[in-house]
Amino acid sequence: MTAKKKVSRKELKQPDEFISLWNRAFEFLTQHKREAFWILGGLFALAVVVLAWRTYSQSREQKAMALLGEAQRLLGSLSWEENQEQAADQDPEKALDVLRRLEEEYRGSRAAQLGRILLGNAYYQKGEVDRAVETFNEFLDRGHVVPELRGQVCEGLGYCYEAMGQYEKAAEYYQKASEITPSYSPGWALFGLARCHEKLGNYGRAAEDYRKLLADYPQHPQAEEARAGIDRIKQLEASQGAAAPAGQSDSGVKKNPADASAPAP
């Protein structure tokens, strides 16, 4: 017959940890009924507030996104002049009102961030470049940190300042946009930078920018224009610093300075 293992006095006195924890919790609740009631009530109230806030935030964001979608539909993907000739469901003026409402009623939402980019773009298309600059700068001043969005806005400012003939400032923003990664529309800011350097007479820098564009984005839509830019600069160098040829192509300037019409990243 196998001898039974003798249980020590120490083991007999050692309570199960879980049972001990439960007993202590139960004892606390028994002795502190009023305090426990307020603690549990407070936790429940906090949970209700958190749930309500999340529900409100989601509902608010959905409403804001609906307004953004309405503005995108009204703007379409064409230039301002072309939109004037389109069907009745495309109304740039009404789109501006929707975007301003989005900014006023849903400030701080993700949709409002995108809406501000669309608003700046709409002003640019309409020819109100000063208002576009103001709108884009307000976006940057608010410290939004999504790289793709900041890149679009810096590129938009580049187009604005270039349209105003302020090529040095335009180059500054094109440079910023080209350095932001990931990029929502890679290569365009670099092409704008090369174009501005060429207009400023910085032909060596312009040639470097064109070559970088071709090396990094060989399939870019403006690859042929970049090659043409390099050829122009070679001709200038061959003629020992002659003045830049008249009629330099501006075909690379996009009509949308910050294309936010696509889905958000």
N, C-alpha and C positions, 0 to 999 in steps of 0.2 A: 504494500500500500504506500502510495507516494505521499510524502509529508507535505502538509500545506505550508505555503510561504507565510512566515510571520510578518504581520503588518506593524510597522513601528508606530509609537505614540505620536511621533512627529507627523507621519503620513496621515494618521487618523484625524489630527487637528488641522490639516491643511485643506481649506475649502476649495471647491472648484472655482476657478477664476470668474467664469461667466455668471455662475449662480451668485457669487459674492458681489459682482458688479450690479446685477439685477436687484439683489436684496438691498444694496446701499441706495440705489436709485429709488426703489419703492419706499424705503424708509424716509428718504428726503421728501418725496412727494406727500407722504402721509403726514410728516411733521410740518411741512411748509405748503399746505394746500393753497393758501391765498397767493403766495409768491409764485408757486408753480402755475397757477391759473393765469396770472398776468404774463409770465414768461412765455407759456404756450400760446396765449392769446396774441402777444406781441409778434411771435414768430409767424403765426398764421396771418396776421395783418400785413406783415412785411412781405410774405409770399404772395398775398393778394395784390399788393401794390406793385411788386415786380412783374407779376403776370399781366396786370392791367397796363403797365407802362410798355411792356413788350408788345402787347396787342395793339395799343395805341400807336406805337412807333411803326409797326409793320403796316398798319392801316394808313398812316400818314405817308409813309414812303410809297405805298401803292398808289395813293391819290396823286402824289407828286410825279411818279413815273407815268401815270396816265396823262397828265398835263404835258410832260416832256414829249410823249409820243404824239400828242395832238399837234404840238409845235413842229415836230419833225415832219409830220404829214403836210402841214400847211406850208412849210418852207420848201419841201421837196429837195431834190439833189441838183437842181439847175441854178444858173446864175439869177441874180435879181431881175435883170431885164427879160430873160427868158421866162421867168415865172409869171411875169405880167401877161404873157400870151397863152398861159396854160389854162386848164379847166378850172371851174369855179372852186374846186376843193383845195386848190393851192392859193393861199392868200398870205403873202409875206407880211403885210401890215397887221393882219389879225394874229399872225404868228408872233410878232413882236409883243403884242398885248398879252398873249398867253405866256410868253417867256418872262415878261415883267411881273405878271401875277404869280408865276411859279417862284420867282425870287422873293416876292413880298410875303407870300403865305407859307412857304415851305423852306425858309432859310435854314441852312445847315444840313439839309438832306442831300443824299448823293445825287438825286435827280436835279436838284437846284445847282449843284456844281457843274453838271453837264449842261444844264440850261444856260448858265452864264457863258460857257464856251460857245454854244449855239447863238446866243444873243450877240456876242462880239462878232461872230462870223456873219450874222445877218446885217449888222451895221456896216461891216466892211463891204459886203455885197451891194448894199444900198448906196455906197459911196460916202457914208458918214464915218470916215476913217478916225477922226478925233474921238468919237464916241466909242468906236471899237477899241482904240488904245486904252481909254478910260476903263472900259469893261474888262479887258484882259488884265490890266494892272490891278484892278480890284480883286480879281481871282488870285493873283500871285500874292497880294498883300495879306490875304486871309490865311496863307500858310498851308494850303492843301498839299498833301504829301504824295499823292498817287503820281508816280513818275510819268506815266503815259499822258496824263492830263496836263501836267506842268510842261511837258515837251510840246504838246499841241499849242498851248497858250504862248510859249516862247516863240514857236514858229509863227503863230498868228501875228505876234508883235513884229516879227521880222518882216512879214509881208506888209504890215501897216506902215512901218517906218520907210520901207523901200518905196511904197506908193507915194510917200510924202517927200521922197528925194533925200531922206536922211540915211545915206548908205552906211555910214560908220555905225550908227546906232542899230540899223537893221542887221549889219554883220555881227554885232555884239549878241543879239538875240538868236540869230541863226546859229552862232557858235554854241550858245548855251543849249539850244534845242538838239544840236548834233551830238552833244556830249551826254545827254540824258538817255539812260537805258533802263528798261527796254523801251524802244521807240514804237509808237503806234503807226507811224508812216515813215519807215527808215529811208534815208537818202535825200528826202526833199529839203531838209534844212541844210544839208551839206551842199546841195546844188544852189540853194539861195545864197549861201555864204560865198561860193565861188563867183556867182554872178555879181554880188556886191563888191568883192575885191577887184573884179575886172573893171567895174564902173568907176571905182576909186583910183584906178591906175596901178593897183598892187598886182601886177601881172604874174610875178613869180608865185605869190600866194594863191592867186586864182588858179594857176596851172596845177599847183599841188592839190588844191581842193577838187578840181575836175578829175585828176588822176586817182585820188582816193575814192571818189564816187565810183569810178569805173572798176577799181580794184575790189571794193567792198560790195558793190551792188551792180554787177555787170549786166543784169537784166532790167535795170531801172528804166522807166518810160522815157527819161531824158538822157539816156546813154549817148545817143547820136548827137544831141545838142552839146553834151560835155566834150565829145570828140571834136566837134566844130569849134568849141571854145579853146581847146588846146591848139588847134590849127591857127586860130586867129592870133593867139599869143605868140606862136612860133613866127608868124609873119611879122609881128611887131618887133620881135627880137632881131629878126633878119634885117629889118629896115632901120636898125639902130635907134630904137626908142621913138619911132614916129608916132604921131597921135593915133589914138584908137580909131578904127574905122567906124564910119557913121552907120547907123542902122543896126547896131548890135541887137541880136534877137532877145526878146523878152518872153518868148514862148513858154519858158519854164515857170513863169509866175502863175501859180494856181489861183483859180477864182475863189476857192474856199481857203482862207488863211489858216483855219484850224478845223479840220474835217471831223466834227463830232457827231455826224449823222449816223455813223455805224454804231452797233451795240457797244455798250461800255465794257472796258476790259475787266 
